[in-house]
Amino acid sequence: MAIKRRPTIDPATEAAIEAFGEAAERPTEAPIAQASPQPARPARKKVPAPPATPATEWPDDVAKTLLIRYPDLELPALLTDVARAEERSQHATALRALRRGLEILKDENGI
């Protein structure tokens, strides 16, 4: 098995690499910009989550998952905006929106 030799590095390239390494180790002189403080948001109304149903009691005729195909870009963009504003995951935001929407539809249909 042959031992491969490292190719020789041009002195200018080696000096540039050394300068880069030294600059990375040196602390910066300029202060790091502080993020602007976020305005306080009004307190949200707590919506209690329904009690979780254990997996052993899951009804056979009720699906555990749902795959949604968006008809256009409007819904996923809106979901992203709302999730970012509420500092939640898109999954949690989508579940919350689905729950609220279904509650409204249930009330409208008298179910």
The first five atom37 places (N, CA, C, CB, O) and aatype in JSON, in Angstrom:
{
  "aatype": [12, 0, 9, 11, 1, 1, 14, 16, 9, 3, 14, 0, 16, 6, 0, 0, 9, 6, 0, 13, 7, 6, 0, 0, 6, 1, 14, 16, 6, 0, 14, 9, 0, 5, 0, 15, 14, 5, 14, 0, 1, 14, 0, 1, 11, 11, 19, 14, 0, 14, 14, 0, 16, 14, 0, 16, 6, 17, 14, 3, 3, 19, 0, 11, 16, 10, 10, 9, 1, 18, 14, 3, 10, 6, 10, 14, 0, 10, 10, 16, 3, 19, 0, 1, 0, 6, 6, 1, 15, 5, 8, 0, 16, 0, 10, 1, 0, 10, 1, 1, 7, 10, 6, 9, 10, 11, 3, 6, 2, 7, 9],
  "atom_mask": [
    [1, 1, 1, 1, 1],
    [1, 1, 1, 1, 1],
    [1, 1, 1, 1, 1],
    [1, 1, 1, 1, 1],
    [1, 1, 1, 1, 1],
    [1, 1, 1, 1, 1],
    [1, 1, 1, 1, 1],
    [1, 1, 1, 1, 1],
    [1, 1, 1, 1, 1],
    [1, 1, 1, 1, 1],
    [1, 1, 1, 1, 1],
    [1, 1, 1, 1, 1],
    [1, 1, 1, 1, 1],
    [1, 1, 1, 1, 1],
    [1, 1, 1, 1, 1],
    [1, 1, 1, 1, 1],
    [1, 1, 1, 1, 1],
    [1, 1, 1, 1, 1],
    [1, 1, 1, 1, 1],
    [1, 1, 1, 1, 1],
    [1, 1, 1, 0, 1],
    [1, 1, 1, 1, 1],
    [1, 1, 1, 1, 1],
    [1, 1, 1, 1, 1],
    [1, 1, 1, 1, 1],
    [1, 1, 1, 1, 1],
    [1, 1, 1, 1, 1],
    [1, 1, 1, 1, 1],
    [1, 1, 1, 1, 1],
    [1, 1, 1, 1, 1],
    [1, 1, 1, 1, 1],
    [1, 1, 1, 1, 1],
    [1, 1, 1, 1, 1],
    [1, 1, 1, 1, 1],
    [1, 1, 1, 1, 1],
    [1, 1, 1, 1, 1],
    [1, 1, 1, 1, 1],
    [1, 1, 1, 1, 1],
    [1, 1, 1, 1, 1],
    [1, 1, 1, 1, 1],
    [1, 1, 1, 1, 1],
    [1, 1, 1, 1, 1],
    [1, 1, 1, 1, 1],
    [1, 1, 1, 1, 1],
    [1, 1, 1, 1, 1],
    [1, 1, 1, 1, 1],
    [1, 1, 1, 1, 1],
    [1, 1, 1, 1, 1],
    [1, 1, 1, 1, 1],
    [1, 1, 1, 1, 1],
    [1, 1, 1, 1, 1],
    [1, 1, 1, 1, 1],
    [1, 1, 1, 1, 1],
    [1, 1, 1, 1, 1],
    [1, 1, 1, 1, 1],
    [1, 1, 1, 1, 1],
    [1, 1, 1, 1, 1],
    [1, 1, 1, 1, 1],
    [1, 1, 1, 1, 1],
    [1, 1, 1, 1, 1],
    [1, 1, 1, 1, 1],
    [1, 1, 1, 1, 1],
    [1, 1, 1, 1, 1],
    [1, 1, 1, 1, 1],
    [1, 1, 1, 1, 1],
    [1, 1, 1, 1, 1],
    [1, 1, 1, 1, 1],
    [1, 1, 1, 1, 1],
    [1, 1, 1, 1, 1],
    [1, 1, 1, 1, 1],
    [1, 1, 1, 1, 1],
    [1, 1, 1, 1, 1],
    [1, 1, 1, 1, 1],
    [1, 1, 1, 1, 1],
    [1, 1, 1, 1, 1],
    [1, 1, 1, 1, 1],
    [1, 1, 1, 1, 1],
    [1, 1, 1, 1, 1],
    [1, 1, 1, 1, 1],
    [1, 1, 1, 1, 1],
    [1, 1, 1, 1, 1],
    [1, 1, 1, 1, 1],
    [1, 1, 1, 1, 1],
    [1, 1, 1, 1, 1],
    [1, 1, 1, 1, 1],
    [1, 1, 1, 1, 1],
    [1, 1, 1, 1, 1],
    [1, 1, 1, 1, 1],
    [1, 1, 1, 1, 1],
    [1, 1, 1, 1, 1],
    [1, 1, 1, 1, 1],
    [1, 1, 1, 1, 1],
    [1, 1, 1, 1, 1],
    [1, 1, 1, 1, 1],
    [1, 1, 1, 1, 1],
    [1, 1, 1, 1, 1],
    [1, 1, 1, 1, 1],
    [1, 1, 1, 1, 1],
    [1, 1, 1, 1, 1],
    [1, 1, 1, 1, 1],
    [1, 1, 1, 0, 1],
    [1, 1, 1, 1, 1],
    [1, 1, 1, 1, 1],
    [1, 1, 1, 1, 1],
    [1, 1, 1, 1, 1],
    [1, 1, 1, 1, 1],
    [1, 1, 1, 1, 1],
    [1, 1, 1, 1, 1],
    [1, 1, 1, 1, 1],
    [1, 1, 1, 0, 1],
    [1, 1, 1, 1, 1]
  ],
  "atom_positions": [
    [[0.84, -1.16, 0.0], [0.0, 0.0, 0.0], [0.9, 1.24, 0.0], [-0.96, -0.01, 1.21], [1.77, 1.39, 0.86]],
    [[0.67, 2.08, -0.94], [1.51, 3.27, -1.08], [1.0, 4.39, -0.19], [1.53, 3.74, -2.54], [-0.2, 4.55, 0.02]],
    [[1.92, 5.15, 0.34], [1.57, 6.31, 1.15], [1.51, 7.52, 0.22], [2.6, 6.54, 2.31], [2.46, 7.83, -0.5]],
    [[0.38, 8.18, 0.27], [0.23, 9.35, -0.59], [0.84, 10.56, 0.1], [-1.27, 9.61, -0.93], [0.65, 10.77, 1.29]],
    [[1.55, 11.32, -0.65], [2.14, 12.54, -0.11], [1.18, 13.7, -0.31], [3.5, 12.85, -0.78], [0.5, 13.8, -1.33]],
    [[1.15, 14.56, 0.69], [0.32, 15.76, 0.55], [0.94, 16.65, -0.5], [0.19, 16.52, 1.9], [2.16, 16.79, -0.56]],
    [[0.11, 17.25, -1.34], [0.66, 18.17, -2.33], [1.24, 19.39, -1.63], [-0.42, 18.59, -3.36], [0.74, 19.81, -0.58]],
    [[2.28, 19.94, -2.19], [2.87, 21.13, -1.6], [1.93, 22.31, -1.79], [4.26, 21.43, -2.22], [1.28, 22.46, -2.82]],
    [[1.87, 23.13, -0.76], [0.98, 24.29, -0.79], [1.8, 25.52, -1.1], [0.21, 24.45, 0.56], [2.88, 25.72, -0.54]],
    [[1.29, 26.3, -1.96], [1.95, 27.55, -2.34], [2.04, 28.43, -1.09], [1.16, 28.28, -3.49], [1.08, 28.51, -0.33]],
    [[3.19, 29.1, -0.85], [3.39, 29.9, 0.36], [2.33, 30.99, 0.54], [4.76, 30.54, 0.33], [1.96, 31.29, 1.67]],
    [[1.83, 31.58, -0.54], [0.8, 32.63, -0.41], [-0.51, 32.03, 0.11], [0.56, 33.32, -1.78], [-1.19, 32.64, 0.93]],
    [[-0.85, 30.83, -0.36], [-2.07, 30.16, 0.1], [-1.92, 29.77, 1.56], [-2.37, 28.91, -0.76], [-2.86, 29.91, 2.34]],
    [[-0.74, 29.28, 1.94], [-0.5, 28.9, 3.32], [-0.59, 30.12, 4.24], [0.87, 28.22, 3.47], [-1.15, 30.02, 5.34]],
    [[-0.06, 31.25, 3.81], [-0.13, 32.48, 4.6], [-1.59, 32.93, 4.74], [0.72, 33.59, 3.96], [-1.98, 33.41, 5.81]],
    [[-2.38, 32.8, 3.69], [-3.79, 33.18, 3.75], [-4.56, 32.3, 4.73], [-4.43, 33.11, 2.36], [-5.42, 32.78, 5.46]],
    [[-4.25, 31.01, 4.73], [-4.9, 30.08, 5.66], [-4.54, 30.43, 7.1], [-4.51, 28.62, 5.35], [-5.41, 30.44, 7.97]],
    [[-3.28, 30.7, 7.34], [-2.83, 31.08, 8.68], [-3.51, 32.38, 9.14], [-1.3, 31.26, 8.7], [-3.95, 32.48, 10.29]],
    [[-3.6, 33.36, 8.25], [-4.24, 34.63, 8.6], [-5.71, 34.42, 8.93], [-4.1, 35.63, 7.45], [-6.25, 35.04, 9.85]],
    [[-6.36, 33.54, 8.17], [-7.77, 33.24, 8.43], [-7.92, 32.6, 9.81], [-8.33, 32.3, 7.34], [-8.81, 32.98, 10.57]],
    [[-7.07, 31.64, 10.13], [-7.13, 30.98, 11.42], [-6.88, 31.94, 12.58], [0.0, 0.0, 0.0], [-7.57, 31.88, 13.6]],
    [[-5.9, 32.82, 12.42], [-5.61, 33.8, 13.47], [-6.78, 34.76, 13.67], [-4.34, 34.58, 13.14], [-7.12, 35.11, 14.8]],
    [[-7.4, 35.19, 12.58], [-8.54, 36.1, 12.68], [-9.72, 35.43, 13.37], [-8.95, 36.61, 11.29], [-10.47, 36.09, 14.09]],
    [[-9.89, 34.13, 13.15], [-10.99, 33.41, 13.78], [-10.79, 33.29, 15.28], [-11.15, 32.04, 13.16], [-11.75, 33.28, 16.04]],
    [[-9.53, 33.19, 15.72], [-9.25, 33.03, 17.14], [-9.23, 34.36, 17.88], [-7.93, 32.33, 17.32], [-9.39, 34.38, 19.1]],
    [[-9.04, 35.45, 17.18], [-8.96, 36.77, 17.79], [-10.38, 37.27, 18.11], [-8.22, 37.76, 16.86], [-11.26, 37.17, 17.25]],
    [[-10.62, 37.8, 19.32], [-11.96, 38.31, 19.62], [-12.26, 39.54, 18.76], [-12.09, 38.67, 21.14], [-11.37, 40.3, 18.4]],
    [[-13.52, 39.7, 18.45], [-13.91, 40.85, 17.63], [-13.86, 42.12, 18.46], [-15.33, 40.64, 17.03], [-14.1, 42.1, 19.67]],
    [[-13.53, 43.21, 17.81], [-13.44, 44.49, 18.51], [-14.78, 45.21, 18.5], [-12.37, 45.36, 17.87], [-15.07, 45.97, 19.43]],
    [[-15.58, 44.99, 17.49], [-16.88, 45.66, 17.4], [-17.88, 44.92, 18.28], [-17.39, 45.73, 15.94], [-17.89, 43.69, 18.29]],
    [[-18.71, 45.65, 19.02], [-19.71, 44.96, 19.85], [-20.75, 44.28, 18.97], [-20.39, 45.96, 20.82], [-21.07, 44.75, 17.88]],
    [[-21.27, 43.19, 19.47], [-22.31, 42.46, 18.74], [-23.61, 43.23, 18.88], [-22.46, 40.99, 19.26], [-23.98, 43.65, 19.98]],
    [[-24.3, 43.42, 17.77], [-25.56, 44.16, 17.79], [-26.59, 43.4, 18.6], [-26.07, 44.42, 16.35], [-26.77, 42.2, 18.43]],
    [[-27.26, 44.1, 19.48], [-28.29, 43.5, 20.31], [-29.6, 43.48, 19.53], [-28.45, 44.26, 21.65], [-29.92, 44.41, 18.79]],
    [[-30.34, 42.42, 19.71], [-31.64, 42.32, 19.05], [-32.6, 43.32, 19.68], [-32.21, 40.88, 19.14], [-32.57, 43.54, 20.9]],
    [[-33.45, 43.93, 18.87], [-34.4, 44.88, 19.41], [-35.41, 44.14, 20.27], [-35.12, 45.66, 18.27], [-35.84, 43.04, 19.92]],
    [[-35.79, 44.72, 21.39], [-36.73, 44.03, 22.29], [-38.09, 43.89, 21.61], [-36.88, 44.8, 23.63], [-38.56, 44.79, 20.92]],
    [[-38.71, 42.74, 21.83], [-40.03, 42.48, 21.26], [-41.09, 43.13, 22.14], [-40.28, 40.95, 21.13], [-41.01, 43.05, 23.37]],
    [[-42.08, 43.77, 21.53], [-43.16, 44.33, 22.34], [-43.94, 43.21, 23.01], [-44.11, 45.21, 21.48], [-44.09, 42.12, 22.46]],
    [[-44.43, 43.48, 24.2], [-45.17, 42.48, 24.94], [-46.49, 42.19, 24.24], [-45.42, 42.94, 26.39], [-47.21, 43.1, 23.82]],
    [[-46.79, 40.91, 24.12], [-48.06, 40.52, 23.48], [-49.13, 40.4, 24.56], [-47.91, 39.17, 22.7], [-48.83, 40.06, 25.7]],
    [[-50.37, 40.67, 24.19], [-51.44, 40.5, 25.18], [-51.58, 39.02, 25.55], [-52.78, 41.05, 24.64], [-51.3, 38.14, 24.73]],
    [[-52.01, 38.77, 26.75], [-52.15, 37.39, 27.22], [-53.2, 36.68, 26.38], [-52.53, 37.35, 28.71], [-54.26, 37.23, 26.07]],
    [[-52.88, 35.45, 26.02], [-53.82, 34.66, 25.22], [-54.78, 33.92, 26.12], [-53.06, 33.66, 24.32], [-54.45, 33.52, 27.23]],
    [[-55.99, 33.75, 25.61], [-56.99, 32.99, 26.34], [-56.59, 31.52, 26.26], [-58.42, 33.23, 25.76], [-56.37, 30.99, 25.17]],
    [[-56.51, 30.86, 27.4], [-56.13, 29.46, 27.44], [-57.3, 28.6, 27.0], [-55.66, 29.05, 28.86], [-58.39, 28.68, 27.56]],
    [[-57.06, 27.79, 25.98], [-58.06, 26.84, 25.52], [-57.62, 25.47, 26.01], [-58.22, 26.88, 23.94], [-56.58, 24.96, 25.6]],
    [[-58.42, 24.87, 26.89], [-57.99, 23.58, 27.43], [-58.0, 22.51, 26.34], [-58.89, 23.15, 28.6], [-58.93, 22.43, 25.53]],
    [[-56.98, 21.7, 26.35], [-56.89, 20.6, 25.39], [-57.77, 19.46, 25.89], [-55.42, 20.12, 25.21], [-57.9, 19.26, 27.1]],
    [[-58.38, 18.74, 24.98], [-59.21, 17.61, 25.42], [-58.32, 16.53, 26.02], [-60.05, 17.04, 24.25], [-57.14, 16.44, 25.67]],
    [[-58.87, 15.73, 26.9], [-58.04, 14.66, 27.49], [-57.6, 13.68, 26.41], [-58.82, 13.92, 28.59], [-58.36, 13.34, 25.5]],
    [[-56.37, 13.24, 26.53], [-55.81, 12.32, 25.54], [-56.47, 10.95, 25.71], [-54.27, 12.21, 25.69], [-56.69, 10.47, 26.82]],
    [[-56.78, 10.33, 24.58], [-57.36, 9.0, 24.59], [-56.22, 7.99, 24.46], [-58.41, 8.82, 23.44], [-55.45, 8.06, 23.51]],
    [[-56.11, 7.07, 25.39], [-55.04, 6.06, 25.29], [-55.19, 5.27, 23.98], [-55.08, 5.1, 26.5], [-56.3, 5.1, 23.48]],
    [[-54.07, 4.81, 23.45], [-54.07, 4.09, 22.18], [-54.93, 2.84, 22.23], [-52.64, 3.72, 21.8], [-55.47, 2.43, 21.2]],
    [[-55.06, 2.22, 23.39], [-55.86, 1.0, 23.49], [-57.35, 1.28, 23.35], [-55.59, 0.3, 24.82], [-58.11, 0.38, 23.0]],
    [[-57.78, 2.53, 23.61], [-59.19, 2.87, 23.53], [-59.55, 3.6, 22.24], [-59.58, 3.73, 24.71], [-60.66, 4.12, 22.11]],
    [[-58.64, 3.65, 21.27], [-58.89, 4.38, 20.03], [-59.95, 3.64, 19.22], [-57.58, 4.54, 19.2], [-59.8, 2.44, 18.96]],
    [[-61.02, 4.33, 18.81], [-62.06, 3.66, 18.02], [-61.51, 3.17, 16.67], [-63.26, 4.6, 17.78], [-60.66, 3.82, 16.06]],
    [[-62.02, 2.03, 16.22], [-61.54, 1.44, 14.98], [-61.92, 2.28, 13.76], [-62.1, 0.05, 14.82], [-61.21, 2.26, 12.76]],
    [[-63.03, 3.01, 13.83], [-63.5, 3.76, 12.67], [-62.99, 5.2, 12.62], [-65.01, 3.77, 12.65], [-63.46, 5.99, 11.8]],
    [[-62.05, 5.55, 13.49], [-61.5, 6.9, 13.53], [-60.01, 6.85, 13.17], [-61.7, 7.55, 14.94], [-59.24, 6.12, 13.78]],
    [[-59.63, 7.64, 12.15], [-58.24, 7.66, 11.71], [-57.35, 8.36, 12.73], [-58.11, 8.37, 10.35], [-57.78, 9.3, 13.4]],
    [[-56.11, 7.89, 12.86], [-55.15, 8.51, 13.78], [-54.33, 9.6, 13.11], [-54.22, 7.46, 14.35], [-53.77, 10.47, 13.78]],
    [[-54.27, 9.57, 11.78], [-53.48, 10.56, 11.06], [-54.3, 11.13, 9.92], [-52.17, 9.94, 10.52], [-55.34, 10.59, 9.53]],
    [[-53.81, 12.26, 9.38], [-54.47, 12.92, 8.26], [-53.41, 13.58, 7.4], [-55.53, 13.96, 8.74], [-52.57, 14.32, 7.91]],
    [[-53.45, 13.32, 6.12], [-52.53, 13.95, 5.19], [-53.33, 15.0, 4.41], [-51.86, 12.9, 4.22], [-54.36, 14.69, 3.82]],
    [[-52.85, 16.22, 4.42], [-53.56, 17.31, 3.75], [-52.75, 17.77, 2.55], [-53.83, 18.49, 4.71], [-51.56, 18.06, 2.67]],
    [[-53.4, 17.83, 1.4], [-52.77, 18.39, 0.21], [-53.38, 19.77, 0.02], [-53.0, 17.47, -1.07], [-54.58, 19.91, -0.18]],
    [[-52.53, 20.8, 0.09], [-52.99, 22.17, -0.03], [-53.43, 22.46, -1.46], [-51.89, 23.16, 0.4], [-52.76, 22.04, -2.41]],
    [[-54.54, 23.18, -1.65], [-55.0, 23.51, -3.0], [-54.14, 24.58, -3.67], [-56.43, 23.97, -2.96], [-54.03, 24.62, -4.89]],
    [[-53.52, 25.45, -2.84], [-52.65, 26.49, -3.37], [-51.7, 26.92, -2.27], [-53.47, 27.7, -3.91], [-51.68, 26.32, -1.2]],
    [[-50.91, 27.95, -2.5], [-49.89, 28.4, -1.55], [-50.46, 29.21, -0.39], [-48.85, 29.22, -2.27], [-49.76, 29.43, 0.59]],
    [[-51.7, 29.66, -0.48], [-52.27, 30.54, 0.54], [-52.29, 29.91, 1.93], [-53.66, 30.95, 0.14], [-51.84, 30.54, 2.89]],
    [[-52.82, 28.7, 2.06], [-52.92, 28.07, 3.38], [-51.58, 27.76, 4.02], [-53.71, 26.8, 3.26], [-51.39, 28.09, 5.2]],
    [[-50.62, 27.15, 3.32], [-49.34, 26.89, 4.0], [-48.6, 28.18, 4.36], [-48.45, 26.03, 3.13], [-47.91, 28.23, 5.38]],
    [[-48.74, 29.22, 3.55], [-48.1, 30.5, 3.88], [-48.74, 31.12, 5.11], [-48.18, 31.48, 2.68], [-48.06, 31.65, 5.98]],
    [[-50.07, 31.04, 5.19], [-50.78, 31.56, 6.36], [-50.43, 30.76, 7.61], [-52.31, 31.53, 6.12], [-50.24, 31.34, 8.68]],
    [[-50.34, 29.45, 7.47], [-49.96, 28.61, 8.6], [-48.56, 28.97, 9.1], [-50.0, 27.13, 8.2], [-48.34, 29.04, 10.31]],
    [[-47.64, 29.2, 8.19], [-46.27, 29.58, 8.56], [-46.26, 30.91, 9.29], [-45.39, 29.65, 7.31], [-45.58, 31.05, 10.31]],
    [[-47.01, 31.89, 8.78], [-47.05, 33.21, 9.42], [-47.63, 33.14, 10.82], [-47.87, 34.17, 8.57], [-47.08, 33.73, 11.75]],
    [[-48.73, 32.42, 10.98], [-49.38, 32.32, 12.3], [-48.49, 31.56, 13.27], [-50.76, 31.63, 12.18], [-48.36, 31.95, 14.43]],
    [[-47.88, 30.47, 12.82], [-46.99, 29.69, 13.7], [-45.82, 30.53, 14.17], [-46.48, 28.43, 12.98], [-45.43, 30.46, 15.33]],
    [[-45.26, 31.31, 13.26], [-44.13, 32.17, 13.63], [-44.57, 33.25, 14.62], [-43.51, 32.83, 12.37], [-43.86, 33.54, 15.58]],
    [[-45.76, 33.84, 14.4], [-46.25, 34.89, 15.29], [-46.56, 34.34, 16.68], [-47.51, 35.55, 14.71], [-46.35, 35.03, 17.68]],
    [[-47.05, 33.12, 16.76], [-47.39, 32.53, 18.05], [-46.23, 31.76, 18.68], [-48.58, 31.61, 17.89], [-46.35, 31.23, 19.78]],
    [[-45.11, 31.71, 17.96], [-43.93, 30.98, 18.43], [-44.28, 29.53, 18.74], [-43.34, 31.66, 19.66], [-43.91, 29.0, 19.79]],
    [[-44.99, 28.9, 17.82], [-45.36, 27.49, 17.93], [-44.85, 26.77, 16.71], [-46.9, 27.32, 18.09], [-44.45, 27.39, 15.72]],
    [[-44.87, 25.46, 16.77], [-44.54, 24.68, 15.58], [-45.72, 24.73, 14.62], [-44.18, 23.19, 15.94], [-46.84, 25.02, 15.02]],
    [[-45.46, 24.47, 13.36], [-46.55, 24.46, 12.38], [-47.53, 23.34, 12.7], [-46.0, 24.31, 10.95], [-48.73, 23.49, 12.48]],
    [[-47.04, 22.22, 13.21], [-47.92, 21.11, 13.57], [-48.89, 21.52, 14.67], [-47.09, 19.89, 14.02], [-50.09, 21.3, 14.55]],
    [[-48.37, 22.13, 15.73], [-49.22, 22.56, 16.84], [-50.21, 23.63, 16.38], [-48.36, 23.09, 18.0], [-51.37, 23.62, 16.79]],
    [[-49.76, 24.53, 15.54], [-50.64, 25.59, 15.03], [-51.73, 25.0, 14.15], [-49.83, 26.63, 14.25], [-52.89, 25.41, 14.24]],
    [[-51.37, 24.04, 13.31], [-52.36, 23.42, 12.42], [-53.41, 22.66, 13.24], [-51.67, 22.46, 11.43], [-54.6, 22.73, 12.92]],
    [[-52.99, 21.94, 14.28], [-53.94, 21.23, 15.13], [-54.87, 22.21, 15.84], [-53.2, 20.37, 16.15], [-56.08, 21.97, 15.95]],
    [[-54.31, 23.3, 16.33], [-55.11, 24.31, 17.02], [-56.13, 24.94, 16.06], [-54.21, 25.39, 17.62], [-57.29, 25.11, 16.42]],
    [[-55.68, 25.28, 14.86], [-56.58, 25.88, 13.87], [-57.66, 24.9, 13.45], [-55.78, 26.36, 12.64], [-58.82, 25.29, 13.28]],
    [[-57.3, 23.64, 13.27], [-58.28, 22.63, 12.89], [-59.32, 22.46, 13.99], [-57.58, 21.28, 12.6], [-60.52, 22.39, 13.71]],
    [[-58.87, 22.41, 15.23], [-59.8, 22.27, 16.35], [-60.77, 23.45, 16.42], [-59.01, 22.15, 17.68], [-61.98, 23.27, 16.54]],
    [[-60.23, 24.66, 16.34], [-61.09, 25.86, 16.41], [-62.05, 25.91, 15.23], [-60.24, 27.14, 16.45], [-63.22, 26.25, 15.39]],
    [[-61.56, 25.58, 14.05], [-62.42, 25.59, 12.88], [-63.53, 24.55, 12.97], [0.0, 0.0, 0.0], [-64.68, 24.83, 12.62]],
    [[-63.2, 23.36, 13.45], [-64.21, 22.32, 13.59], [-65.23, 22.67, 14.66], [-63.55, 21.0, 13.91], [-66.41, 22.35, 14.51]],
    [[-64.8, 23.33, 15.74], [-65.74, 23.77, 16.77], [-66.73, 24.78, 16.2], [-65.0, 24.37, 17.97], [-67.92, 24.74, 16.51]],
    [[-66.24, 25.68, 15.36], [-67.12, 26.67, 14.73], [-68.11, 25.98, 13.79], [-66.29, 27.72, 13.95], [-69.3, 26.29, 13.82]],
    [[-67.62, 25.06, 12.97], [-68.5, 24.33, 12.06], [-69.52, 23.49, 12.82], [-67.68, 23.45, 11.13], [-70.67, 23.37, 12.39]],
    [[-69.11, 22.92, 13.93], [-70.02, 22.13, 14.76], [-71.14, 23.0, 15.31], [-69.25, 21.46, 15.91], [-72.3, 22.6, 15.3]],
    [[-70.79, 24.21, 15.78], [-71.8, 25.14, 16.29], [-72.74, 25.61, 15.17], [-71.13, 26.34, 16.95], [-73.94, 25.71, 15.38]],
    [[-72.18, 25.89, 14.0], [-72.99, 26.36, 12.89], [-73.98, 25.3, 12.42], [-72.1, 26.77, 11.73], [-75.09, 25.62, 11.99]],
    [[-73.59, 24.03, 12.52], [-74.45, 22.94, 12.05], [-75.27, 22.31, 13.15], [-73.62, 21.89, 11.39], [-76.02, 21.36, 12.89]],
    [[-75.16, 22.81, 14.37], [-75.95, 22.31, 15.49], [-75.64, 20.87, 15.86], [0.0, 0.0, 0.0], [-76.53, 20.11, 16.25]],
    [[-74.39, 20.49, 15.73], [-73.99, 19.12, 16.05], [-73.59, 19.02, 17.51], [-72.82, 18.66, 15.14], [-73.22, 17.94, 17.98]]
  ]
}
